[in-house]
Amino acid sequence: MHPSMTKLMIGGIAALALAMGIGRFAYTPVLPSMQLDQGFDNQLAGIIASANYLGYFIGAFAAGAVPKEWSRTSVLRVSLLSGLVTTAAMAATESAWIWSALRFLSGLASAGILVLVTATVLEHAARLGRTYLAAILFGGVGLGIAISGLAVLLLDQRVGWRGDWLGLAVISGLLLVPAWLWIVEDRGTAGTVAMEKPREGPSGYPLIYLILAYFCEGAGYIVSGTFLVAIVQALPGLAAYGEVAWIIVGLAGVPSCLLWAAFGARFGLVAALIAAHLVQACGIVLPLVSASPLVVVLAAILFGGTFMGITTLTVGLAGRIAPANRAQVVGRVTAAFGLGQILGPIAAGAMADRAGDFELALIAAAAVVVLGALLLLIGRLQSVVAGSRSQA
């Protein structure tokens, strides 16, 4: 690999670990300690989580609309600093409103980092003919999740939830260094890749079913993505396994994009997406089957090994549906996913408070993910029928 590409990949992985693994998902392992100390319920916990996803939803559009005359590198660096500051500031207050505001700003920063890093790294990778590096780059999300879980596991009993956030801020500062130094926009050639003509024709798959399925994925996966550590810690005899489960989620996520991309290349993107949805649904409900540590580990592997893979496959299929208008189509499915993420934690938190546990919320989340698989199948059948008619 070209040395400059190596540094860019390291910086990109570090940036996604900071933005997503910590800025977006570190709330999950810290949440049980915050609730124990501050005494707020699951519904409020879901609202605080949804504030982050709302920020991410808005930030994705804002980052995609950065004017060409602006320096992408400068905007990225502001986003990196914002991610660090909002993480540290979580330790400075006990106000749910301020927490929500900070999580919202963290979501804005996370989306900015994800969009700008992805654009910069993939432009360089495409020039070298190495677009497969995208799957490696997104492994940074899983790496960040594993780091956040390990940090909380080591810190929580010693310094409490405030120390957790401060420790995560220190780690963010370390991750910021390679991202700051090595992700630099090439102003002379930026945008040339986007002007290239698409190499593949449209897939014929109906876009509406992909949009609805990705909405279901956003609403379903995020229940475990927000409450998994709290769910595991509430199981009999598994109080010490919450952070461990979250570490396993992250580690399973590191290779997942590569694995699901290979599965999609072998069996087709729609078939791979349906399989990933069904595997993830199993992972979501497994903690209800048994309080065995082995079952919890398996649930973490199934969940962590699918949610980023589903994103990779969905974005790939969206691009094939309309290769001449790739950015707009990807934007539509991403918006649907973001909306699902916002609604999921609020609904799950309210269900958990009314029922006294997360059983109903997990069943509902898995059912929504399965509904996404069903919608994908309907879309596949409809595209086959339409293709047969056109040939006739």
C-alpha positions in Angstrom: 0.0 0.0 0.0 1.2 3.5 -0.8 2.7 5.1 2.3 0.4 8.2 2.1 -2.6 5.8 1.7 -1.4 3.9 4.8 -1.4 7.1 6.9 -4.7 8.2 5.5 -6.3 4.8 6.4 -4.9 5.0 9.9 -6.1 8.5 10.4 -9.5 7.5 9.0 -9.9 4.5 11.2 -8.9 6.6 14.2 -11.4 9.3 13.2 -14.3 6.9 13.0 -13.3 5.3 16.3 -13.5 8.7 17.9 -16.7 9.8 16.1 -18.7 6.6 16.2 -17.3 4.3 18.7 -17.0 7.0 21.4 -18.9 10.1 20.2 -21.9 8.1 19.1 -21.9 4.8 21.0 -20.0 5.3 24.3 -23.2 6.4 26.0 -24.3 2.7 25.9 -21.7 1.4 28.4 -21.7 4.5 30.6 -25.5 4.7 30.8 -26.0 2.1 33.6 -23.6 3.9 35.9 -25.3 7.2 35.2 -28.7 5.8 35.9 -27.6 4.2 39.1 -26.1 7.4 40.4 -28.6 9.9 39.1 -31.8 7.8 39.3 -33.4 8.6 35.9 -35.6 6.2 34.1 -35.3 4.4 30.8 -37.6 6.7 29.0 -35.3 9.7 29.8 -32.3 7.6 28.9 -33.9 7.0 25.5 -34.6 10.7 25.0 -31.0 11.6 25.7 -29.9 8.9 23.3 -32.3 10.1 20.6 -30.9 13.6 20.9 -27.6 12.2 19.7 -29.2 10.5 16.7 -31.1 13.7 15.9 -27.9 15.6 15.8 -26.4 12.8 13.6 -29.4 13.0 11.3 -29.1 16.8 10.8 -25.3 16.7 10.7 -25.3 14.2 7.8 -27.2 16.6 5.7 -25.1 19.6 6.8 -21.8 17.8 6.1 -23.0 16.8 2.7 -23.8 20.4 1.9 -20.4 21.9 2.8 -19.7 24.5 0.1 -16.9 23.5 -2.3 -14.9 26.6 -1.5 -14.7 25.7 2.1 -11.7 23.6 3.3 -12.9 20.1 4.0 -9.9 19.6 6.2 -10.8 22.6 8.4 -14.4 21.5 8.8 -13.2 18.0 9.7 -10.8 19.3 12.4 -13.6 21.5 13.9 -15.8 18.4 14.1 -13.0 16.3 15.7 -12.5 19.0 18.4 -16.2 19.2 18.9 -16.4 15.4 19.4 -13.7 15.6 22.1 -15.1 18.6 23.9 -18.7 17.3 24.0 -17.5 13.9 25.4 -15.5 15.6 28.2 -18.4 18.0 29.0 -20.7 15.1 29.8 -18.9 14.8 33.1 -19.4 18.5 34.1 -23.2 18.4 34.6 -26.1 16.5 36.1 -28.7 18.2 34.0 -30.6 15.9 31.6 -31.3 18.9 29.3 -27.6 19.7 29.1 -26.7 16.1 28.6 -29.3 16.0 25.7 -27.8 19.2 24.2 -24.3 17.7 24.4 -25.4 14.5 22.9 -27.0 16.4 20.1 -23.8 18.4 19.4 -21.8 15.1 19.6 -24.2 13.7 17.0 -23.6 16.7 14.7 -19.8 16.2 15.1 -20.0 12.5 14.5 -21.9 12.8 11.3 -19.5 15.5 10.1 -16.5 13.3 10.8 -18.1 10.3 9.1 -19.1 12.0 5.9 -15.9 14.0 5.5 -13.6 11.2 6.4 -15.4 8.8 4.1 -15.3 11.2 1.2 -11.6 12.0 1.6 -10.4 8.5 2.1 -12.5 6.9 -0.6 -11.5 9.6 -3.2 -7.8 8.6 -2.6 -8.6 4.9 -2.6 -10.6 5.2 -5.9 -7.6 6.9 -7.6 -5.5 3.9 -6.6 -8.1 1.4 -7.7 -8.6 0.2 -4.1 -12.3 0.9 -3.3 -12.3 -2.3 -1.2 -10.6 -0.2 1.5 -14.0 1.2 2.4 -14.8 -2.0 4.2 -11.6 -1.8 6.2 -12.1 1.9 7.0 -15.6 1.2 8.5 -13.9 -1.3 10.8 -12.9 1.8 12.8 -16.5 2.0 14.1 -16.2 -1.5 15.7 -12.7 -0.7 17.0 -14.0 2.4 18.7 -16.9 0.5 20.3 -14.5 -2.1 21.7 -12.2 0.7 23.0 -15.2 2.5 24.7 -16.4 -0.8 26.3 -12.9 -1.6 27.6 -12.3 1.9 28.9 -15.6 1.8 30.9 -14.9 -1.7 32.2 -11.5 -0.5 33.6 -12.6 2.9 34.8 -16.2 2.6 36.1 -15.7 0.9 39.4 -12.8 3.2 40.2 -13.9 6.7 39.1 -17.7 6.4 38.3 -19.5 7.7 35.3 -17.9 11.1 35.4 -14.5 9.5 35.2 -15.7 7.3 32.4 -16.5 10.3 30.3 -13.2 12.1 31.1 -11.3 8.9 30.3 -13.1 8.6 27.0 -12.2 12.2 26.3 -8.5 11.4 26.9 -8.8 8.5 24.5 -10.5 10.7 22.0 -7.6 13.1 22.2 -5.2 10.3 21.4 -7.3 9.2 18.4 -7.6 12.8 17.2 -3.8 13.1 16.6 -3.5 10.8 13.6 -6.8 12.0 12.2 -5.7 15.6 12.5 -2.3 15.1 10.9 -3.0 12.5 8.2 -6.5 13.3 6.8 -5.8 16.1 4.5 -7.9 17.0 1.5 -6.2 17.1 -1.9 -7.8 20.3 -3.1 -6.3 19.9 -6.6 -8.1 16.6 -7.3 -11.1 16.6 -4.9 -14.3 15.8 -6.6 -12.9 14.1 -9.7 -14.0 10.7 -8.6 -17.6 11.9 -8.2 -17.5 13.1 -11.9 -16.6 9.7 -13.2 -19.3 7.8 -15.2 -20.8 4.9 -13.3 -19.5 1.5 -14.5 -22.6 -0.5 -13.7 -26.2 -0.2 -14.9 -29.2 0.2 -12.6 -30.2 -2.9 -10.7 -34.0 -2.6 -11.2 -34.6 -3.1 -7.5 -37.5 -0.8 -6.2 -36.0 1.9 -4.0 -39.0 2.3 -1.8 -38.5 -1.2 -0.2 -34.9 -0.5 0.5 -35.8 2.8 2.2 -38.5 1.2 4.3 -36.2 -1.7 5.2 -33.4 0.6 6.3 -35.9 2.6 8.4 -36.8 -0.6 10.1 -33.1 -1.5 10.7 -32.5 2.0 12.2 -35.5 1.6 14.6 -34.7 -2.0 15.5 -30.9 -2.2 15.9 -30.6 0.9 17.9 -32.6 -0.6 20.9 -29.6 -2.9 21.5 -27.3 -0.2 20.4 -28.5 2.0 23.2 -29.5 -0.4 26.0 -27.5 -3.6 25.5 -25.1 -3.0 28.5 -28.0 -2.2 30.8 -30.0 -5.2 29.6 -27.1 -7.6 30.2 -26.3 -6.1 33.6 -30.0 -6.7 34.6 -29.8 -10.4 33.9 -29.4 -12.7 37.0 -25.7 -13.2 37.7 -24.5 -11.2 34.7 -24.0 -7.7 36.3 -20.2 -7.9 35.5 -20.8 -8.9 31.9 -22.3 -5.7 30.5 -19.1 -3.9 29.3 -17.7 -7.3 28.2 -20.6 -7.8 25.9 -20.1 -4.3 24.5 -16.4 -5.0 23.8 -17.4 -8.2 22.0 -19.9 -6.2 19.9 -17.1 -3.9 18.8 -14.7 -6.7 18.0 -17.3 -8.5 16.0 -18.0 -5.3 14.1 -14.3 -4.8 12.9 -14.3 -7.5 10.2 -18.1 -7.5 9.6 -18.1 -5.1 6.6 -15.5 -7.2 4.8 -17.4 -10.4 5.5 -20.8 -9.2 4.5 -19.4 -7.5 1.4 -17.9 -10.8 0.4 -21.3 -12.5 1.1 -23.0 -10.0 -1.0 -20.6 -10.5 -3.9 -21.2 -14.2 -3.8 -25.0 -14.4 -3.3 -26.2 -10.9 -4.2 -26.8 -7.8 -2.1 -30.5 -8.3 -1.5 -30.0 -11.9 -0.3 -27.1 -10.8 1.9 -29.2 -8.0 3.4 -32.1 -10.4 4.2 -29.7 -12.8 5.8 -28.0 -10.0 7.9 -31.4 -8.8 9.1 -32.5 -12.2 10.2 -29.1 -12.9 12.0 -29.3 -9.6 13.7 -32.9 -10.2 14.9 -31.7 -13.5 16.5 -28.9 -11.6 18.2 -31.4 -9.0 19.6 -33.7 -11.5 21.3 -31.1 -14.0 22.4 -30.6 -12.4 25.9 -34.3 -13.3 26.5 -33.6 -17.0 25.9 -31.1 -17.6 28.6 -29.1 -15.7 31.2 -26.0 -17.8 30.3 -22.8 -15.9 29.7 -22.3 -18.0 26.5 -25.7 -16.9 25.1 -24.9 -13.3 25.9 -21.5 -13.6 24.1 -23.3 -15.1 21.1 -25.9 -12.4 21.1 -23.1 -9.7 21.1 -21.3 -11.4 18.2 -24.5 -11.7 16.1 -25.5 -8.1 16.8 -22.0 -6.6 16.4 -21.3 -8.6 13.4 -24.3 -7.3 11.4 -25.2 -3.7 12.0 -22.2 -2.2 10.1 -22.4 -4.9 7.5 -26.1 -4.0 6.9 -25.0 -0.4 6.3 -22.3 -1.4 3.9 -24.7 -3.6 1.9 -27.5 -1.0 1.9 -25.3 1.8 0.6 -23.9 -0.6 -2.0 -27.4 -1.6 -3.2 -28.6 2.1 -3.1 -25.7 3.0 -5.4 -26.7 0.2 -7.8 -30.3 1.2 -8.0 -29.4 4.6 -9.5 -25.7 4.7 -10.3 -26.1 8.0 -12.2 -27.6 9.6 -9.1 -25.8 7.7 -6.3 -25.4 10.5 -3.8 -29.1 11.5 -3.8 -30.2 7.9 -3.4 -27.8 7.1 -0.6 -28.9 10.3 1.1 -32.6 9.1 1.0 -31.9 5.7 2.6 -29.6 7.3 5.2 -32.3 9.8 6.1 -34.8 6.9 6.6 -32.2 5.1 8.8 -31.6 8.2 10.8 -35.3 8.7 11.5 -35.6 5.2 12.7 -32.7 5.7 15.1 -34.4 8.7 16.6 -37.7 7.0 17.2 -36.3 3.6 18.4 -34.7 4.5 21.8 -37.7 6.7 22.8 -40.2 3.9 22.2 -38.0 1.2 23.8 -37.4 3.3 26.9 -41.1 3.9 27.3 -41.9 0.2 26.9 -39.2 -0.8 29.4 -40.5 1.6 32.0 -44.1 0.4 31.6 -43.2 -3.3 31.6 -40.4 -3.1 34.2 -37.9 -4.8 31.9 -36.7 -4.8 28.3 -38.4 -8.0 27.2 -41.1 -6.4 25.2 -38.8 -3.7 23.8 -36.4 -6.4 22.5 -39.1 -8.5 21.0 -40.5 -5.4 19.2 -37.0 -4.4 18.0 -36.4 -7.9 16.6 -39.8 -7.9 15.0 -39.1 -4.6 13.3 -35.8 -5.9 11.9 -37.5 -9.0 10.6 -40.1 -6.7 9.0 -37.2 -5.0 7.2 -36.1 -8.4 5.9 -39.7 -9.1 4.7 -39.8 -5.8 2.9 -36.5 -6.6 1.2 -37.9 -9.9 0.0 -41.1 -8.3 -1.3 -38.9 -5.8 -3.2 -36.9 -8.7 -4.6 -39.9 -10.6 -5.8 -41.4 -7.4 -7.3 -38.2 -6.7 -9.2 -38.1 -10.3 -10.6 -41.7 -10.0 -11.8 -41.1 -6.7 -13.4 -38.0 -8.1 -15.1 -40.0 -11.0 -16.4 -42.7 -8.8 -17.8 -40.1 -6.5 -19.5 -38.5 -9.5 -21.2 -41.9 -10.8 -22.3 
